[in-house]
Amino acid sequence: MSFLDAAELKALGLDSYGKNVLISRKCSIYGASRIELGDNVRIDDFCVLSAG
């Protein structure tokens, strides 16, 4: 499984995210500017995050 690196995570445009955040490259994210993630979050393959 491959996760986004720090630069890619920042480029997503999330509202905010904590420490130790792992997001799979195969995850789909919609409305990233309205999503906040806390510390110690892992989002695996084929998950969909949507903030309409």
DRENZA-766433 format. One line per 5 residues: number of its first residue (from 1); for each residue y, z, x of N, C-alpha, C. Coordinates in Angstrom, 2 decimals. Example, Ala and Ser with C-alpha at 12.3 -4.5 7.8 and 13.67 -1.06 7.14 Angstrom:
2
1 = -5.69/7.80/13.19/-4.50/7.80/12.30/-3.30/7.80/13.20 | -2.25/7.08/12.85/-1.06/7.14/13.67/0.03/7.87/12.90
END
This chain:
52
1 = -1.17/0.00/0.85/0.00/0.00/0.00/1.23/0.00/0.90 | 2.21/-0.78/0.53/3.42/-0.93/1.32/4.61/-0.36/0.54 | 5.43/0.44/1.22/6.59/1.05/0.59/7.88/0.48/1.16 | 8.96/0.58/0.39/10.27/0.14/0.85/10.73/1.01/2.01 | 11.39/0.39/2.99/11.95/1.18/4.08/13.33/1.71/3.66
6 = 13.97/2.49/4.51/15.23/3.14/4.17/16.33/2.15/3.77 | 16.44/1.04/4.50/17.47/0.04/4.19/17.20/-0.62/2.84 | 15.94/-0.93/2.55/15.59/-1.55/1.27/15.81/-0.58/0.12 | 15.50/0.68/0.35/15.71/1.70/-0.68/17.20/1.81/-1.02 | 18.03/1.82/-0.01/19.48/1.88/-0.23/19.98/0.63/-0.96
11 = 19.43/-0.53/-0.62/19.85/-1.80/-1.22/19.46/-1.92/-2.70 | 18.53/-1.09/-3.16/18.15/-1.13/-4.58/19.33/-0.81/-5.49 | 20.24/0.01/-5.00/21.40/0.38/-5.79/21.14/1.50/-6.78 | 20.17/2.38/-6.45/19.91/3.54/-7.31/21.15/4.42/-7.37 | 21.35/5.10/-8.51/22.48/6.02/-8.63/22.40/7.09/-7.55
16 = 21.22/7.67/-7.38/20.99/8.63/-6.30/19.49/8.81/-6.09 | 19.14/9.28/-4.90/17.74/9.60/-4.62/17.70/10.68/-3.56 | 16.64/11.49/-3.61/16.51/12.62/-2.71/15.78/12.29/-1.43 | 15.22/13.32/-0.83/14.47/13.18/0.42/13.01/12.85/0.11 | 12.37/12.19/1.03/10.94/11.89/0.92/10.63/11.07/-0.33
21 = 11.34/9.97/-0.51/11.13/9.07/-1.65/10.37/7.84/-1.17 | 9.25/7.54/-1.81/8.44/6.37/-1.50/8.35/5.49/-2.74 | 8.76/4.23/-2.62/8.70/3.29/-3.73/7.92/2.07/-3.27 | 6.89/1.72/-4.00/6.05/0.57/-3.67/6.85/-0.72/-3.76 | 6.49/-1.66/-2.93/7.10/-2.99/-2.99/6.67/-3.74/-4.25
26 = 5.61/-3.29/-4.90/5.11/-3.95/-6.11/5.60/-3.28/-7.39 | 6.54/-2.37/-7.27/7.14/-1.70/-8.42/8.26/-2.57/-8.98 | 8.47/-2.53/-10.29/9.58/-3.25/-10.92/10.63/-2.24/-11.37 | 11.89/-2.50/-11.00/12.97/-1.59/-11.35/14.08/-2.38/-12.04 | 14.47/-1.91/-13.24/15.52/-2.53/-14.03/16.59/-1.49/-14.33
31 = 17.84/-1.83/-14.14/18.93/-0.89/-14.37/18.99/0.20/-13.31 | 18.77/-0.20/-12.07/18.68/0.76/-10.95/19.93/1.64/-10.84 | 21.08/1.12/-11.18/22.32/1.90/-11.02/22.38/3.09/-11.97 | 21.47/3.14/-12.94/21.42/4.26/-13.89/20.21/5.17/-13.66 | 19.55/5.02/-12.51/18.35/5.80/-12.22/18.62/6.79/-11.09
36 = 18.25/8.05/-11.31/18.34/9.10/-10.30/16.94/9.61/-10.00 | 16.60/9.72/-8.72/15.30/10.24/-8.31/15.53/11.49/-7.47 | 14.70/12.50/-7.66/14.82/13.74/-6.89/14.06/13.66/-5.58 | 13.78/14.82/-5.02/13.02/14.91/-3.77/11.53/14.73/-4.02 | 10.82/14.25/-3.00/9.36/14.16/-3.02/8.83/13.31/-4.18
41 = 9.41/12.11/-4.33/9.02/11.19/-5.40/8.23/10.03/-4.79 | 7.14/9.67/-5.46/6.35/8.51/-5.05/6.12/7.64/-6.28 | 6.47/6.36/-6.17/6.28/5.41/-7.26/5.36/4.32/-6.72 | 4.20/4.19/-7.34/3.15/3.31/-6.83/3.19/1.91/-7.44 | 2.24/1.09/-6.98/2.11/-0.30/-7.42/2.10/-0.41/-8.94
46 = 2.77/-1.44/-9.43/2.76/-1.85/-10.83/3.44/-0.89/-11.79 | 4.16/0.10/-11.28/4.96/0.97/-12.14/6.22/0.21/-12.54 | 6.73/0.50/-13.72/7.97/-0.10/-14.19/8.95/1.03/-14.50 | 10.11/0.98/-13.85/11.20/1.91/-14.15/12.30/1.11/-14.82 | 12.71/1.54/-15.99/13.72/0.80/-16.74/14.74/1.77/-17.32
51 = 16.01/1.52/-17.02/17.10/2.33/-17.57/18.07/1.38/-18.25 | 17.95/1.27/-19.54/18.75/0.32/-20.29/20.04/0.89/-20.68
END
